[in-house]
C-alpha cells in the first residue's frame, strides 16, 4: 500500500469512527442562539465578573514596554499528526506529538509560567461586520482563532489542570488571532481549508496535511493585548489569561465561506454560523497593550557594546603598561 493510499485509508477510518449516533446521545445544553443561547447559559457564565470576550478600547488601555518577549516554543515545528473535528460548534484542531515527545508551549511575555498547547478553534460570522469574539474599539473582525494552552504546573493536560488548579486565575492561557479579509487566498490556511469539506457535519473528523502553528500567527507576535478573563463557552471558568495579537492574519472571502458551510444536527441540518459569544462588561479590569519589539535586540546590543568596551579597555591597559 503506497503512502497516498495509506493516508486515504486512515482518514476513511477516522470518518467512519466519527459519524455521530443518530439514534441517541445527549442534546447540547447550550448554543449560540435561541433558548440555549448565551443569555441562558448557567452559573458563572451569568454571574461572573471576569467574563470573556470583551471589547478592547484603545483609549482606556494601559500601555507597557516592561515585559520580556513572548516565547513560542516549538511553534515552528510541524507535529506528527493534526486532526480537525467538526464538533457541532466550530472546527477544532488538535496536534498529536505523542511519538516525538515534544509539544508546543508559550512562556514569557508577562505570563506567570509555561503553558502547553492543547487545541485551537475558530469563531466566524454569517456576514461581514461580525464573527470575532473580541472586538477592537467596537469593531468586529470576520473571524477569530483561539489557541488554548494550560499551565504545566497544574498537570499534563487541560482537564487535569482545571481539576487541580481550583479555578485559579492562571490555569489557562488563550491566544486570540483576528482574521482580516483580503482578495487573495492565504496559502498558509490551505491545509485547513482543503480538509473542511471532509468534516461538513458535526462529529466528523479528518487528518490535515502537516504544518507548524507559526503558519497561523501574524508576522508580528511582539505587539498584543493582555487581560484576565474566562472561557467563552460554558462553563465559562474565570481562569484564562488572554493574549490578543494586535496584528491580524489574512483570509479570503472564498476561504471564509468554507467555514460557513460547516453544519450541525441530524434531523434538522443547520449551518454553523455566528458561533461567537457577545461582548461582556469589563467590570474595571485592566487591559494592557504590550509591545516587546526591540527588547531582545536591545539586550543583544547592550551585550555587544559591553564586550567592545571591555576590549577597548584591555587594549588601553596594555598600551599603558
C-alpha positions, 0 to 999 in steps of 0.5 A: 500500500503506497503512502497516498493510499495509506493516508486515504485509508486512515482518514476513511477510518477516522470518518467512519469512527466519527459519524455521530449516533443518530439514534441517541446521545445527549442534546447540547445544553447550550448554543449560540442562539435561541433558548440555549443561547448565551443569555441562558447559559448557567452559573458563572457564565451569568454571574461572573465578573471576569467574563470573556470576550470583551471589547478592547478600547484603545483609549482606556488601555494601559500601555507597557514596554516592561515585559520580556518577549513572548516565547513560542516554543516549538511553534515552528515545528510541524507535529506528527499528526493534526486532526480537525473535528467538526464538533457541532460548534466550530472546527477544532484542531488538535496536534498529536506529538505523542511519538516525538515527545515534544509539544508546543508551549508559550512562556514569557511575555508577562505570563506567570509560567509555561503553558502547553498547547492543547487545541485551537478553534475558530469563531466566524460570522454569517456576514461581514461586520461580525464573527470575532469574539473580541472586538477592537474599539467596537469593531468586529473582525470576520473571524477569530482563532483561539489557541488554548494552552494550560499551565504545566504546573497544574498537570499534563493536560487541560482537564487535569489542570482545571481539576487541580488548579481550583479555578485559579486565575492562571490555569489557562492561557488563550491566544486570540488571532483576528482574521482580516479579509483580503482578495487573495487566498492565504496559502498558509490556511490551505491545509485547513481549508482543503480538509473542511469539506471532509468534516461538513457535519458535526462529529466528523473528523479528518487528518490535515496535511502537516504544518507548524502553528507559526503558519497561523500567527501574524508576522508580528507576535511582539505587539498584543493585548493582555487581560484576565478573563474566562472561557467563552463557552460554558462553563465559562471558568474565570481562569484564562489569561488572554493574549490578543495579537494586535496584528491580524492574519489574512483570509479570503472571502472564498476561504471564509465561506468554507467555514460557513458551510460547516453544519450541525444536527441530524434531523434538522441540518443547520449551518454553523454560523455566528458561533461567537459569544457577545461582548461582556462588561469589563467590570474595571479590569485592566487591559494592557497593550504590550509591545516587546519589539526591540527588547531582545535586540536591545539586550543583544546590543547592550551585550555587544557594546559591553564586550567592545568596551571591555576590549577597548579597555584591555587594549588601553591597559596594555598600551599603558603598561 
